[in-house]
Amino acid sequence: MTSALQEAVFVGANKQAHTSDYSLKSGVTAFGASTTVALWRPFSANGVYATLKAHTKEVTGVKFVPGTNLLVSTGEDGLIAVWRGVEESNTPPTYELVQSLNHHVGSITAVATSHGFVVTGGVDGNVVIWKVSEKDGETPLQLLKSFTVQRGFFPTCLALQDVYGETMLAVGGTSSVVYLYDVNTDTQNRVALSGHEDWIKCLAWTKDNQGYLLASGGQDRYIRLWRVCRETPKDQVDETKLVLLANKKEYMKLGNEETSSCSVEIYFDALIMGHDDWVTGLVWRPEEGQLLSSSADTGLMIWEMDTVSGIWCCISRLGEMSIKGASTATGSSGGFWSCLWIEQELGGQQYILANGKTGSFRVYKRDGSGSDKMNWSVSLGITGPSKEVTDLVWSPNGNYFYATSLDQTTRLFAKSKSRGWRELARPQIHGYDMICMDNLDGTKFVSGGDEKVLRVFEMTGATADVLEREGIEVGRGESKLPETAALPVLGLSNKADNEESEVKSTENEKEDEQEDKPSKDETVASSTESVEELIDINEDLLQRHTLYPEIEKLYGHGYELTSCATSPTHIASSCRSNSTRHAAIRVFTTTDYQMSHVLEAHSLTVTSLAFSPDNKYLLAVSRDRQLSLWKDFKLVVLQQAHSRIVWDCAWLDNTHFITGSRDKSIKIWKVLAEGVELLATEKLSSPVSSVATYQKGSEYYLAIGSEDGISVFRTNVQTDTVKVEPVVEFESTITPAGRVAKVAWGAGHGDELVLAVGSADTSVRVYTVCV
């Protein structure tokens, strides 16, 4: 068997405060993406190049261990996974799992690393200190001690720092107090720093010429700086000097008598105010004495102390303007969840990375040789779905594809001439989770969300120009496309910016208002950018300026939509149901978008629909384990197809089709005059969730998505005995970590076929399959 090559991975970052980290040694950024750890080299033009599978629930923390080639990831499953980097010539570094630890009970909420130590904290209230060992034959992490800070407290952030030869641990969590410990001494030897007014969200250490500074950020929107320095000898203390209660010094002894020890004093140094919402991330740039902070107010701020007044001032603000009234207190999930500040060794370019609610990484770049500290430019970052991918469909010519997701978006992906596979448009940003979609032609598609309405969208001229300039044929035909689209603040319907005003009845307006559920965080989205500016598409442009206008709504279903399929003349759709009435397939015409047929046969939800290539037949499969075949929208046959739920179906040609089921099998069928005939059955190792077919000569290639991987088979239905044989092997390192929701073939070139895959691990992947 031949093997498949993974060309691209699109996946969003988790909404976690410790979800990402950067290794200067390897030049790799690792971040949590659903249940996997995604690897990305931010200084290259490519996106995610690999994902690491070990966790069964969402990854909550990712940290490199300084001075080693180890990577530590933590998750909601309570697992601590230790990965070791494997360097290979001319390829990005990969990582292999070398240790799995299940010390915590429940989700791990915080992780920190330093030279020699790893510390984790979880919802069980435990803070666990691990000693790092690099000796051959020893496990990388060895338990040193475990303790609880206090009853009812669990840590949300941790930070380690070498202080005068000893390692200090700062712990913040579900109280307004920051706790300091020496990891090598008794945990009763601690200092409590009061001052915040809410939970602590982030901590960061740095060293300067006066000693050490600890920055803490909290849900109270403030950043507090704490000074740690050697204790001042008593004979040098001016006891007559007035000391404010807030500046009261705390003392702590580091080390023990057997080794070496010193006493340090800790006191409040400065209060930094400027954010309008929770402070979520803090990163120091010690060379310049600058502090970067991220916040749920969608802002990134760089702070620097004025040498004259000693006041910390914001010298640069990045990010977005926050929406008035939108905050974590009012239910908003926007803003940034974490940030990184990295610098390239050669050239000195600086990058600021921040991930937000859409799962993407915003990237800001500055030339390190420049003297202007405020001259930051937006650069291309990582984009991808942040929740389960539910459907995926290629354009009619197979040059680009759309993917829908439970993150309430529809995204367009294509291979550009300059930067390979990229997300080039986000046609739909919805208020409901997206479930299904299909093409109407080269510029129109229909989609269904977790609502009762189908919506029809048309590509904008600006997006078509971008695709064509990147060498991607659109097939726009002779119709004039709208130039841009806008999303109203209190609506779900994208409107064309340049469309002429239309007279609509009051009844239709009221009906639209009832069906459209406003999304809490939706903002005005219109386009003023030129096509030239759209070529270098970043997350802001994707969110605001690549929408498609909605041209029609299709009503009729009583419950949430589950599937849809199109032909040049009709649109067929289905919804959730446990009765024959609501399990009916509703058919609409593509000329006036009016309902033309209601097809009743199944008793439970229809899970997949497919028109035959010549559009004579409509095939449907259902949770009731049956398939139905319709000719000219009249029932030809209804019969049991599998012993479990039938998840998907696809046509091979005008008279042959394939079905895939939860019973771990695929079946090939032939259409007869009065029914169907079973030609072949192939058993797999896990439940089948998606099927797709591709014809090459007289042979057909079957892509099968299952709950634990991807398979490609070959068959020839023109022979007397139809056989199904495996032809392509997918290595486990490149397959999704969750259930495959959809597989779809793109346009092939010679012996190389292109396969796009969307899965429950929130990823969209593109493979080259050599046959």
Summary of the structure (lengths in Angstrom):
residues: 771
radius of gyration: 28.9
end to end distance: 9.0
largest distance: 105.0
contacts: 2801
relative contact order: 0.09
helix: 6%
strand: 51%
